[in-house]
Amino acid sequence: MSQNPSATLAAPLWPHGDSSLMHLVRRAGQRSTSCWNQCVDTGLSAVQYAILVVLAEEGSCDQQTLGGRAGFDKATGTYVIDQMSKNGLVSVATDPANRRRKLVSMTAEGVAMMARMVEQAKQAETLIAADLDAQDVSDLKRLLSKLGGLAPS
């Protein structure tokens, strides 16, 4: 049985006798998606928003750099960037210095979309953290950064 019964309130016990970390992370991911969908009315995903944020910071960057910063793999990136390009949010051009490399930039429509989404994204973050205090949020960000390979171990 778990040392902390509140940790298993909505999580099944597993054969090793505790709540599964994988199950809890999956549930947290579901909650994240739900909060995003409740607050963001643009039809763009959190990954697409992250792409716009990175491009706002970088101006233009190659798909590999964009994937590393926004958190997507090559196959997902190709699909998502293609969709965003078709929707007029980003443009893709061949890098003149390396023709095998694609450079992605935000269009004027992408800039406008990001401006529209900033407050909605903040609302989603506020919603997901509603039951957490400032220390919980800080701890969660630190642990998730570590778990996601974004911070030193």
N, C-alpha and C positions, 0 to 999 in steps of 0.2 A: 504494500500500500504506500502511497505517496506520503512524504513528510509534510507536504502542504496540500491539504484537501481542496483548497480553493483553486489550485492549479489544475485539478482534474474535474472540476465542476461540470464542464461540458465536453470533456475529453475521455474517451474510453481508456480503461486500463489495458495494458498490453501484457503478453505472457511474461515479460521480465518484471512486471509489477509496478510500473510507473506509467505516467502519460507519455506518449510518444512525441519526441521533439519534432519529427517529421509531420505528424498530424497537427500539432499546434502551429507550426510554421505555415502549413497549408491552410488552416483555418484563418490565420492572420492575413494571408494573401487574399482569401475570399472576402474578408472584412474590408481590406484595402480597396478591392475592386468595387464593392458595394458602396463605400463612401464616395469613391470617385464618380460612380454612375449617378449617385444622388445629387452631387454638387455641380458636375460638369455637363453642360447641355450642348456641347459642340459636336458630339459624336466622335471626337478624337480620344484615343487611349492615353494612358499615362506615359507610355513609351513615346508616342508621337509628340506629346507635350515636352518630354525630356529632350527630344531631338530639336524642337524649336528653341528650347532654353540653351542648349549647347551651341546652336548656330547663332543665337543672339550674342553669346559670349565670344565665339570664335570668328564670326563673320562668314567664313567658309572653311570647310575641312574635308579631308578624305573620309570615305565610308568606314575604314578601319578605325581611325581616330574617333569618329562619331560613335561607332559601336561601343568602343571602350568607355567613352564618357557617358553615353546614354544608357548603356547596359543591355545591348542586344547582340546576338550572334550574326554571322555573315548571312545565313539563309533568311533569317527574320528581317534583317536590315534591308536586304535587297527587295523583299516584298513590301515592307512598310515604306521605304523611301520611294519606291515605284508608285504606290498608292498616293503618297503625299505629293508627288510630282504631278500625277494625273489630276489631283484636286487643286493644283496651282499654289501649293504652300511652299514648295521647295523647287529649286532647279538643280539639275545634275549636268555637269560638263566634264569632258575629258581634260585631265591635267596636261597642259602643254609640255611640262617638263618630264612627264612619265605617262605615256598614252594608255598604259594598263590601269592607271589609277583614275577613279572618279571623284570629282570635287562636288560637294553638296553645299548649296547656299539657300538662305531663306529669301523668298520673294516678298513683294509688298503685301500680298495676301497673307503670307505666313506671319509677317510682322503684325498685321492687324489681328489675326487669329490669336497669336500669343498674347497681345495686349488684352483681348477679350477674355482670355482664359486665366490670367494671373490671379484675379480675385477668386474665381471658382476653384482653382487649384489650392489656394490658401484655405478656402472653406472646407475642402475635402480633408486637408491635413488637420484642421481644427476639429472636424467631426471624428476622425479616427483617434485623435488624442483626447477626446472629451472626458474620459474617465481616468486620465493620467495626470499626475502633477508634473511640475517642471523637471524634477529630478528623474522621474520615470521616463519622460520624453528624452532627456539627455542620455540616460542609461540605454534606452532602447536604440537610439541612433548610434551610439557607440558599439553596441553588440551587433546590430544589423550590419553596420559598416565592416566590422570584423568578420562576421559570418559571410558576407558577400565578397570578401577579398579586397575591400576598399581601404582597409586600415591595417597597420602592422599587427601581427599576432601578439 
